[in-house]
Amino acid sequence: MTNSQVIVFGSINMDLVATASRLPRPGETIPGDNFSTIPGGKGANQAVALTRLGISTSMIGRVGNDSFGQDLLTSLKNNGVNTDGVLVDEKHHTGVAMITVVTGGENQIIVIPGANGKVNQEDLLRLKQQLPGTSFLLLQLEIPLNIVESAIKIAHQLSIQVILDPAPVCNLSLDIYPLLDMITPNATEAEELVGFPVVNPDDAADAATILRQRGVKTAIIKLGSQGVYCDTAEEKFFVPAFQVEAVDTVAAGDAFNGGLTTALMEGLPLRQAVIWGAAAGAISVTKSGAQSSLPSRQTFQAFLAQQM
């Protein structure tokens, strides 16, 4: 059993980040501007996003028995994340993400799952032991899909709210959708889920309708610099993006889910929660790196006060 308000079950990666003015063409070598190693992984990012905003959070996942794994565990602990549920895998290396960031903040990512890809029933058992007393379970798709779907079923049986960030996107079993309290794809992921392009709020509305028809209680579609569309049984609305100068968008979606969940934990209405998510995402894109870009509560509150 855990005292954490939120459990994040997902990936823990070391991000290997190269920055350049543009992407090379196939077969081309170009000079870059900078290189850094930054703690990442969609699961770990969301856990850190939550603790920095003041929400007690536990992480469940795997790292390898290597220097990256030790550095990632230290980083999570230093950010206040409970890591009792993180297993050190003796047989597989820590997951890594190869990230290229170009001028303007857009990125391309290749993920090598490592230990994340070996998450199994043993990890699911640790999750089941920690879930009682928790309000929210946050999931992504950087660990095996069958384990994610099993976790969703367990949380649903315990009446714990489930928020799924379907990234990287893959086909969910149709019986999973009705068990989701929220699904939060970006435009690209939404397009893969519904089968047509999602490039503007009207498209997002159509996509959200389909996701709701599949049984999701709340469909939230992130449209990057345009904003966020939300569809529930009670209301449908669009929240425009905060206008900022983007440097690196790599953890914007994770920051959004952190802000969204924080607001819901604090009892705010859904529309305000989406605004909080958008604000956290906006702050994150103004800084480089994944976890290094996630805002503290003080930074977050100051940004909201300035914008609202």
N, C-alpha and C positions, 0 to 999 in steps of 0.2 A: 504494500500500500504506500502511496506517496502523498505528501502534503502539497504537491505542486498543483496550481490551478490549471495548468495546461501541460499536456504531454505531446512532444513531437516525435514521431516515429519515422525515421528516414535516413537520408544520406549524410555522410560526413566526408568531405573531400578537402584536399589541398589544391588550391587554384594556382596554376602556373600561368602568369599573366604577361603577355607581350603587347606593347603598344607601338603603333606605327601610324604613319600618315594615311596609308591605304593598305588594302589587302594585296598580296602578290598574286599574279596570274599563275596558272599551272606551269610548273617548271621554272618559275622565276624566283630569284633571291633578291630581297630588298633589305636595306638597313632599317632597323627598328629604333625606337626612341628610348624604351625603358623595359626592364624586366623585374618582376617581383613574385614572391610566393606569399599567398594570402589565404587564411583559413576560409573555407567555403563549403559547398554542398548545400542543396536546397533545404534539407532538413535542419542542418546545423545553423544555416543562415536564419531560418525562421525562429529557431530557439533563441538565438542571440538577439534578434529583433524584439522578441517579447521581453526578455529580461532587461534589456536596455530601456524599455518603456515601463518597467516596474512590475511585470507579471512573473510570478514564480513559475518556473518551467523546468521540466525534466526531458532529457534527450535519451532516446533508445535507438541504438544502431550499432555499427561495427567500425573499428579501425584496424589497421595492420600493426604488427609488432615491429615498428620501424620508426625512424626519426619523425616522419610526417605525422604518424599516428600519435606519438607522444606530444608533439607540438600542438596538434589539434585538441587533444584532451586538456592540455594546459590552457589553451585559449578559451575553450568552453567554460572551464572552471573559473578562470579569471573574469569571465563575463557573467558569472553567477548562475550558470546552467548546472543543474543536478546531473551528473554523469554516471550515477550508480548503474544505470541501465545500458551503458555502452560497453560492449565486449571487445577485448583485444584479441583479434584473430591471429593465431600463431602460424597459419598456413597461407594467408593471402595478404598482399600488400594493401596499404591504405589507398582508397580511391583518389584519383587525381582528375582535374579538369584542365585541359589546355585551352586557354582563352586568348584570343586576339582582339584587341580593342583599337578601333581606328578613330581618327579625329572626328568629333561630333558625338562620340559616345556609343555608337552601335558596336555590337560584338558578334563574334562567331565562337562557338564552344564545341569541343570534343571531350566527352567524358569517358574515362576508363574506370569502370565501377570498382574493381578490386574487391575489397572486403564487403563493400555495399552490396555487391551482386551475390554474396553468399549468405545474406540474411535469411533465416529459416525459422522452423517451428520453435527452436530454442529461444530465439529472440521474441517470438510471438508469446511464448510463455512468460517471459519477463514483462512484456507489455501487459498481459492479462493480470499479473500480480500487482502492477502499479496503477492500473486504471481506476479502481474504486476510490471515490472521493475527488476525482478530477472532473472539471467542467467541460473541457474541450480536448479533442484529439485532432492534431494537424498531421496530414499525410501528403506525400508527393509520390512521384513514380520513378525515383532513382534507385529503388530497391525492388526485388522481384514482385511482379503484379499479383501473383497468387497470394503472397504474404500480405500485401496491401489490402486486398479484397477480404481476406480472413480477418484482418484487424478492424476493418469497417464493420463487419458483421458482429464481432465481439463488442465493440463500442456501442453499436446500435442496441444490442441486447441489454446493455447496462444503462441505457438512456443517456449516454454521453454524446454531446454534439460533435459531429464529424465535419471538418472542413478539408476538402480535397483540392489540392493544386495539381491538376493533371499534366505534370511536366516531368520529364519529356513525355509527350502525348502518346497514348496507345489505346487500343480498343478495350473499353471496360465491358464486363459482363452486364447485360441489360438488367439483371436482378440486383445490381449494386446501386443503380441510380436512386431508387426509392429510399435507400438507407442513408443517403447523403443529405445533411442539413444544408451544406453549401458546397458549390463547386466554383473554382475561380480561375478559369483558363484565360490566357491572353488571346489576342486575335488569331494568331497562327494556330494555337491549340484548339480554339473553338472551331476554326475551319476544318481541322482534321476530325473533330468529334461529330460535326453535323454534315460535312460533305459539300459545303459551298463557301465561297470567299467571304471573309468577314473583314471589312476595311473601314467601316463607318458605323455610327450609332444605329442606323436603320438595320444594317446587317446584323449588328449585335443583338438588336431586339428580336429579330427572326431566329437567330441561333439560340438565344435564351429561351424563347418559346418552346423550341424543340427539346432542349434540356429539361425544361419544366414538365413537358409532356411525358418525358421518360421517368419522371417521378422525383427529380431533385426539388427540394423545398425552396431553395434560393439559388438562382443562377446569377453569378457576377462575372461580367466579361470585361477584361482590362484592355483598353485600346491605346495604351501608351500615352503619347503626347496629346491625344484627343480627350481622354477621360475614361470614365467607367460607367458601364450600363448594368443595372440591377433589375431583376424580375423575381417577384414573389407572388404568392396568392393574393396578398393584400395590396400590393403597390408595384408600380413599374416606374423607374426614374433613371435619369442620366446625370452624372456628376462631372462637370468639365474638369480637365486637368489643371493643376496649378502651373503657372508659367514660370519655368526656371531654365537656366542654361545647362543643358545636359553635357556631362563629361564622360560618364560611364553608366550604362543601363543594366549592368550585369546582375544586380541584386534587387532591382526595383520591384519585381513581383513578390519576392520574399519580404521586403520591407512593407509592401502593401498588406500582405496577410498578417504581419505582426501588428500593424496599426489597426486593422479591422478587428482582429481578435481581442486586442487590448480594450478597444471601445466596447465591444460586446461584453467582455468580462466586467467592465465598470458600469454596465446597465444602460448604456446609451442606445437610442433608437437606431435602427438599421441605416437610415440615411446618414446620420452622423457618423456611424461606424465606417461607412464607405468613404466619407470625407476624410476621416482619420487615416484610412488606408491610403488614399490618394496623396495625402500630405506626407506620410512617411515615405512613400515611393518617390515623391518629388524631391525630398531632401536627399535621398540615397543617390539619385542620378547626378547630383552636383559634386560628388566625390568619387574617387577611384576605388576599385576593389569591391569585394563582396561584403564581408563582415565589417571591414574598415569604413564602409559607407553608411552603416546603419545608425540612425540617430539615437542619442540619449533622450531621456524624458525632457530634460531642460531645453535641449535644442529643438525638440519637437514642439513643445509648448510655445517657445518663442516664435517659431515659424508660424504656427496657427494664429497666434495673437497678431502677428504682422499681416497675415493674409485675410483674416476674417473681418 
